[in-house]
Amino acid sequence: MLVIPVLDLSRGLVVHAIKGNRKNYLPMISVISSSSKPEPVLSAFLKLYPFKTIYIADLDAIQGTGDQSFIINQLSQIFNQCEFWVDAGIKNLQNNTSQYKNNNIRLVFGSENKILPESLADIFKKKPDTILSLDYSESGLINNSYLLDSTNLWPKQVIIMMLHRVGKNKGVDMDCLKNILNLSLNHDIFIAGGVKNIDDLNQLNEVSVKGALIASALHNGSITGDELYLLAKY
């Protein structure tokens, strides 16, 4: 299983994401980093464990209040041994040119962005390394409900982003996960939101989930480096 640490960026800092209430996010407080600046936090992640993939949510770009592209490009250059999955809203995917030039950056399309099926298919055709994020609230999939009936549109790698579970230490919504696994046709499924400890990761491993995106459990010490090394053996 691929374990992917998450950096939620806003106004130059790593913030603590809770249930998708982005306007209320505060700078991250962490037992592994004394700073909430992106570079020290990412360094702390990599000191804990040699992660190969990093997920970044540019919350300012997603909300249309600015962007953190300079910081993201800088991180991808400094930590060039890692691949970066970046959700920076929809503009970089729709435009012919992107703010992200480094070849270790892959963009994420979040289903919270309303888009017609043919426009989304065009994005995946022109940018085949794009990752799909199926964004969920407590009410279900956020926008673009056709995606659940059109798995032929999905790229190879799909994230189930359970925004209602992010930062709440409540565990993964297994019913939601099982529904997606039943729909999936040879897709690599990744889970985000709710992973609280190593037992959750083991449970996900047992149902053949390809990976998990985590932040809070790393910052509060609920998942340790030793546990990640042990997980990697299986």
C-alpha positions in Angstrom: 0.0 0.0 0.0 1.2 3.5 -0.9 0.9 5.9 2.0 0.7 9.5 0.9 1.2 12.4 3.3 -1.0 15.5 2.7 -0.1 19.2 2.7 -3.1 21.5 2.8 -1.7 24.9 1.8 -3.3 28.3 2.4 -1.6 31.7 2.4 1.9 30.2 2.5 1.2 27.8 5.5 0.2 24.2 6.1 -3.2 24.2 7.7 -5.3 21.7 9.6 -8.1 20.5 7.4 -11.4 19.7 9.2 -14.5 18.4 7.4 -13.9 20.6 4.3 -14.6 23.9 6.1 -11.8 25.6 4.4 -12.4 29.2 5.5 -12.0 28.1 9.1 -8.7 26.1 8.7 -5.9 27.1 11.1 -2.1 26.6 10.8 -1.1 23.0 11.5 0.1 22.1 15.0 2.3 19.0 14.8 4.3 16.8 17.1 6.7 16.1 14.2 7.3 19.8 13.1 7.6 23.0 15.1 6.8 25.0 12.0 3.7 25.2 9.9 5.7 26.4 6.8 5.6 23.9 3.9 9.3 23.0 3.6 9.9 22.1 7.3 6.6 20.1 7.4 7.6 18.2 4.3 11.1 17.6 5.7 9.5 16.3 8.9 7.3 13.9 6.9 10.4 12.5 5.0 12.4 12.2 8.2 9.6 10.1 9.6 9.4 7.8 6.5 10.8 8.0 2.9 7.5 8.7 1.2 7.6 8.6 -2.6 4.4 10.5 -3.3 3.1 13.8 -1.7 -0.4 15.2 -2.1 -0.9 18.9 -2.0 -4.2 20.8 -1.9 -3.8 24.4 -2.9 -6.8 25.7 -1.0 -6.4 29.2 -2.3 -6.5 28.1 -5.9 -9.4 25.7 -5.2 -11.4 28.6 -3.6 -10.3 31.1 -6.3 -8.6 33.5 -3.8 -5.0 33.2 -5.1 -2.6 30.3 -5.5 0.5 28.7 -4.0 2.1 27.7 -7.3 5.4 29.3 -6.4 5.7 27.2 -3.2 4.5 24.0 -4.9 7.0 24.4 -7.8 9.8 25.1 -5.2 8.9 22.0 -3.2 8.9 19.8 -6.2 12.4 21.1 -7.1 13.8 20.7 -3.6 12.3 17.3 -3.0 12.7 16.0 -6.6 12.8 12.4 -5.4 9.1 12.6 -4.8 6.1 12.7 -7.1 3.6 15.4 -6.2 -0.1 15.1 -6.7 -1.6 18.6 -6.8 -5.2 19.7 -6.5 -5.1 23.4 -7.6 -8.7 23.8 -8.8 -9.7 23.4 -12.4 -8.1 26.3 -14.3 -4.7 24.6 -14.8 -6.5 21.6 -16.2 -8.7 23.6 -18.6 -6.0 25.9 -19.8 -3.5 25.0 -22.5 -0.6 26.2 -20.3 -0.1 25.3 -16.7 1.7 27.0 -13.8 3.3 23.7 -13.0 6.2 22.8 -15.3 8.2 20.2 -13.3 7.7 16.7 -14.5 7.3 15.3 -11.0 4.0 17.2 -10.6 0.7 15.5 -11.6 -2.6 17.4 -11.4 -5.8 16.3 -9.7 -9.3 16.9 -10.9 -11.7 17.2 -8.0 -15.3 16.3 -8.7 -16.5 19.3 -6.6 -15.8 21.3 -9.8 -18.9 21.3 -12.0 -18.1 20.2 -15.5 -19.8 18.6 -18.4 -18.9 14.9 -19.2 -17.5 15.8 -22.6 -15.3 18.6 -21.1 -14.0 16.2 -18.5 -13.3 13.5 -21.1 -11.3 16.2 -23.0 -9.2 17.0 -20.0 -8.3 13.3 -19.4 -7.5 12.9 -23.1 -5.2 15.9 -23.3 -3.7 15.3 -19.8 -3.7 11.5 -19.4 -1.7 11.6 -16.2 -4.5 13.5 -14.4 -5.8 11.9 -11.3 -9.6 11.9 -10.5 -10.7 12.8 -7.0 -14.3 11.8 -6.2 -15.2 14.4 -3.6 -17.7 13.3 -0.9 -19.7 15.2 1.7 -22.1 13.6 4.2 -24.7 13.9 1.5 -22.8 11.9 -1.1 -20.7 12.8 -4.1 -20.3 16.6 -4.6 -21.4 17.5 -8.1 -21.0 15.6 -11.4 -23.2 12.6 -10.2 -22.8 11.2 -13.7 -19.3 10.0 -12.7 -20.8 7.2 -10.7 -22.6 5.9 -13.8 -19.7 6.5 -16.2 -16.6 4.7 -14.8 -15.4 4.5 -18.4 -14.5 8.2 -18.0 -12.3 7.5 -15.0 -8.5 7.6 -15.4 -6.4 4.8 -14.0 -5.9 6.4 -10.6 -8.9 7.5 -8.5 -9.0 9.1 -5.0 -12.1 8.8 -2.9 -11.9 12.1 -1.0 -14.2 11.9 2.1 -14.2 15.5 3.0 -16.7 14.9 5.8 -14.2 12.6 7.5 -11.1 14.8 7.1 -9.4 15.7 10.4 -12.2 14.2 12.5 -10.5 11.0 13.7 -13.6 9.0 13.0 -12.2 6.4 10.7 -12.9 5.7 7.0 -16.4 5.5 5.6 -16.2 1.9 4.6 -19.7 1.8 3.0 -18.7 4.6 0.7 -15.4 2.8 -0.1 -17.1 -0.5 -0.8 -19.6 1.2 -3.2 -16.7 2.6 -5.2 -14.8 -0.6 -5.2 -17.8 -2.4 -6.6 -18.0 0.2 -9.4 -14.3 0.2 -10.2 -13.0 -1.6 -13.3 -9.3 -2.2 -12.8 -8.8 1.3 -11.4 -6.2 2.0 -8.7 -8.3 3.3 -5.7 -6.9 5.6 -3.1 -8.7 6.8 0.1 -8.5 10.2 1.7 -10.2 11.3 4.9 -10.7 9.5 8.2 -7.6 7.3 8.5 -6.8 7.5 12.2 -4.3 4.8 13.0 -2.3 1.8 11.6 -5.3 -0.5 12.1 -7.2 1.6 9.5 -4.4 1.2 7.0 -4.3 -2.5 7.6 -8.0 -2.7 7.0 -7.7 -0.8 3.8 -4.8 -3.0 2.7 -7.0 -6.1 3.2 -9.6 -4.8 0.7 -7.0 -4.1 -1.9 -7.0 -0.3 -1.7 -3.8 0.9 -3.5 -3.1 3.8 -1.1 -4.2 6.2 1.6 -3.7 9.9 1.9 -3.1 11.0 5.5 -2.2 14.1 7.5 -3.7 14.4 11.0 -2.6 10.9 12.0 1.0 11.8 11.2 0.9 15.1 12.8 -0.6 13.9 16.1 1.6 10.8 16.2 -1.2 8.2 15.9 0.8 6.6 13.0 4.5 6.3 13.6 7.4 5.8 11.2 8.0 2.3 12.8 4.5 1.3 12.0 4.9 2.5 8.4 8.0 0.5 7.9 6.3 -2.6 9.3 3.3 -2.0 6.9 5.6 -1.8 4.0 6.8 -5.4 4.6 3.3 -6.8 3.8 
